[in-house]
Amino acid sequence: MDRWATFDCYGTLIDWNGGMLRALEPVARDRAQALLGAYHAFELEVEAASPHHRYRDVLVEALRLAARRERLPLRPEDEAVLVEAWSGLPAFSEVPATLAGLHDDGWCLAVLTNCDDDLFRATQPALGVVLDEVVTAEQVRSYKPRMAHFEEFARRTGVAGDRWVHVANSWVHDIVPASRLGVPRVWVDRDRTGHDPSLATEVLDDLGSLPEALRRIVPAA
């Protein structure tokens, strides 16, 4: 039987925070970090209120709301700065080798992501592997932490729960909903958020030791 590892993409495989902070620095200068923090708070609200909207529209609207809260005027040409920076977002350094090693070890790999199809296509080359499945918010018209991504992945693959591990950085978007399904979950706690680690099956600092963690959770047949 196939063993599946599903991943959140941005923040887990791709350095979303680092890439977007660099994109905001020319716009907000020394207030870029505060603006990015405010963006995160509004992103969840916008996604929950408009799950049918494309993620590129979420990027624009959440940034507009964040700038308003921070009393930072945005020029009209700066409102789409996060969308425009998307294709330049880098993978974390250990990601291509880790994913390639998992493929070599017989794992099927999938991404469950809160972005649009075209935005993910712009990211795909940075991962260094061809994925076996991709579920986007555009496809399911929903945003994690709602369950539609996980349900659609299970529907497409028919994977048994004991042959599937979900790997993610976001405790709110991914670890919590995966725990509701009873899917084993590896929390890649890159952001040191202080959330409850007992909700995860394993906790890692990065993906370098992920292959060993996955072998412990789902041994090869």
C-alpha positions as MATLAB code, in Angstrom:
seq = 'MDRWATFDCYGTLIDWNGGMLRALEPVARDRAQALLGAYHAFELEVEAASPHHRYRDVLVEALRLAARRERLPLRPEDEAVLVEAWSGLPAFSEVPATLAGLHDDGWCLAVLTNCDDDLFRATQPALGVVLDEVVTAEQVRSYKPRMAHFEEFARRTGVAGDRWVHVANSWVHDIVPASRLGVPRVWVDRDRTGHDPSLATEVLDDLGSLPEALRRIVPAA';
ca = [
       0.000    0.000    0.000;
       1.136    3.536   -0.733;
       2.464    5.729    2.051;
       1.412    9.368    1.674;
       2.998   12.487    3.156;
       0.910   15.611    2.683;
       2.387   19.050    3.249;
       1.243   22.542    3.824;
       3.380   24.520    1.397;
       3.901   28.133    2.465;
       5.731   28.343    5.759;
       6.518   24.610    5.685;
       8.276   24.061    2.338;
       8.483   27.665    1.131;
       9.831   30.587    3.181;
       6.658   32.674    2.987;
       7.486   34.964    5.907;
      11.018   35.710    4.748;
      10.008   36.287    1.152;
       7.033   38.473    1.992;
       8.966   40.505    4.549;
      11.497   41.348    1.840;
       8.647   42.305   -0.486;
       7.152   44.653    2.124;
      10.388   46.376    3.110;
      10.430   48.812    0.144;
       6.783   49.654    0.914;
       6.835   49.867    4.714;
      10.562   50.223    5.518;
      11.172   49.830    9.260;
       7.506   48.963    9.822;
       7.526   45.980    7.470;
       7.611   43.413   10.282;
       4.656   45.019   12.060;
       2.728   45.166    8.796;
       3.389   41.485    8.135;
       2.217   40.597   11.641;
      -0.994   42.534   11.116;
      -1.458   40.833    7.755;
      -1.457   37.386    9.395;
      -4.271   38.400   11.738;
      -6.444   39.693    8.915;
      -5.722   36.826    6.523;
      -7.655   34.349    8.677;
     -10.592   36.759    8.904;
     -10.724   37.399    5.153;
     -10.459   33.686    4.326;
     -13.234   32.791    6.772;
     -15.519   35.544    5.491;
     -14.942   34.838    1.783;
     -13.939   31.185    1.250;
     -15.003   31.448   -2.413;
     -12.540   34.253   -3.173;
      -9.249   33.478   -4.862;
      -6.172   33.703   -2.678;
      -4.668   36.526   -4.716;
      -7.695   38.597   -3.657;
      -7.146   37.541   -0.029;
      -3.542   38.759   -0.279;
      -4.662   42.182   -1.466;
      -7.575   42.639    0.929;
      -5.749   41.405    4.044;
      -2.782   43.664    3.273;
      -5.111   46.626    2.768;
      -6.752   45.977    6.161;
      -3.377   45.476    7.846;
      -2.044   48.737    6.475;
      -5.137   50.549    7.682;
      -4.691   49.137   11.195;
      -1.026   50.126   11.205;
      -1.919   53.594    9.862;
       0.422   53.010    6.947;
      -0.914   54.502    3.694;
      -0.563   52.179    0.716;
      -0.307   53.512   -2.804;
      -2.689   51.720   -5.207;
       0.299   50.195   -7.001;
       1.539   48.673   -3.714;
      -1.668   46.856   -2.782;
      -0.729   43.811   -4.899;
       2.898   43.688   -3.741;
       2.457   40.262   -2.104;
       0.943   38.805   -5.263;
       3.739   40.242   -7.377;
       6.410   38.772   -5.072;
       4.944   35.273   -5.222;
       7.090   33.733   -7.953;
      10.247   34.726   -6.074;
       9.416   32.961   -2.804;
      12.296   30.573   -2.009;
      12.163   27.037   -0.657;
      13.818   26.437    2.696;
      17.324   25.144    2.082;
      16.710   21.549    3.195;
      13.456   21.080    1.283;
      14.498   19.866   -2.219;
      16.852   17.185   -0.871;
      14.347   16.069    1.768;
      11.491   15.722   -0.720;
      13.702   13.901   -3.219;
      14.830   11.519   -0.480;
      11.241   10.787    0.522;
      10.340    9.980   -3.077;
      13.331    7.650   -3.259;
      12.130    6.026   -0.031;
       8.790    5.210   -1.662;
       6.608    7.997   -0.263;
       3.900    9.596   -2.359;
       3.955   13.382   -1.845;
       1.108   15.866   -1.908;
       0.507   19.510   -1.070;
      -2.676   20.867    0.528;
      -2.415   24.619    0.104;
      -4.459   27.752    0.728;
      -3.513   29.316   -2.594;
      -4.643   29.445   -6.216;
      -3.669   26.966   -8.925;
      -1.545   29.463  -10.840;
       0.243   30.669   -7.713;
       1.202   27.119   -6.809;
       2.410   26.456  -10.354;
       4.798   29.390   -9.920;
       6.143   27.737   -6.757;
       6.407   24.146   -7.985;
       9.907   24.412   -9.550;
      11.435   25.549   -6.227;
      10.457   22.244   -4.596;
      12.693   20.197   -6.885;
      10.276   17.257   -7.269;
       7.096   16.470   -9.142;
       4.278   15.983   -6.642;
       1.813   13.114   -6.822;
      -1.180   15.254   -5.823;
      -2.010   18.925   -5.203;
      -5.172   20.273   -3.558;
      -5.570   24.062   -3.671;
      -8.082   26.424   -2.108;
      -9.200   27.381   -5.601;
     -10.132   23.759   -6.324;
     -12.124   23.166   -3.131;
     -13.379   26.774   -2.703;
     -12.419   26.675    0.939;
      -9.529   27.620    3.184;
      -7.850   25.640    5.924;
      -8.450   25.226    8.850;
     -11.755   24.113    7.331;
     -11.647   20.459    6.417;
     -12.291   20.530    2.645;
      -8.625   20.111    1.619;
      -8.206   17.014    3.767;
     -11.531   15.534    2.682;
     -10.786   16.107   -1.008;
      -7.331   14.555   -0.701;
      -8.794   11.477    0.997;
     -11.482   11.234   -1.699;
      -8.974   11.428   -4.557;
      -6.477    8.948   -3.161;
      -8.551    6.577   -1.048;
      -5.624    6.493    1.357;
      -6.001    4.580    4.620;
      -5.594    6.721    7.741;
      -2.645    4.657    8.962;
      -0.737    5.264    5.693;
      -1.042    9.065    5.706;
       0.982   11.672    7.624;
       0.370   15.423    7.412;
       3.398   17.736    7.752;
       2.975   21.450    8.452;
       4.301   24.572   10.116;
       0.931   26.153   10.895;
      -0.609   24.873   14.116;
      -3.907   26.684   13.420;
      -4.330   25.944    9.711;
      -3.036   22.360    9.683;
      -2.147   20.626   12.929;
      -5.533   21.316   14.534;
      -7.689   20.075   11.614;
      -5.430   17.063   10.999;
      -5.815   16.126   14.660;
      -9.608   16.225   14.276;
      -9.321   13.658   11.495;
      -6.990   11.482   13.539;
      -4.301   11.728   10.836;
      -0.761   11.482   12.270;
       0.867   14.914   12.068;
       4.386   16.287   12.118;
       4.544   19.865   13.339;
       7.498   21.719   11.800;
       7.577   24.497   14.400;
       9.697   26.970   12.479;
       7.988   29.986   14.080;
       8.224   28.891   17.755;
       4.620   29.912   18.332;
       4.243   28.378   21.779;
       1.173   26.336   20.822;
       0.470   22.974   22.458;
       3.020   20.446   21.119;
       1.032   17.501   22.499;
      -1.404   17.933   19.605;
       1.324   16.740   17.201;
       2.595   13.212   16.711;
       6.132   14.568   16.302;
       7.618   18.074   16.536;
      10.603   19.119   14.394;
      12.583   22.341   14.019;
      12.946   21.894   10.252;
      12.534   19.185    7.616;
      16.066   17.806    7.818;
      15.053   14.932   10.099;
      11.624   14.371    8.537;
      12.492   11.080    6.755;
      13.413    9.430   10.062;
      10.263   10.806   11.740;
       8.037    9.469    8.957;
       9.647    6.008    9.143;
       8.834    5.908   12.848;
       5.210    6.857   12.249;
       4.561    4.666    9.163;
       7.193    1.954    8.748;
       7.766    0.568    5.269;
       5.776   -2.564    4.531;
];
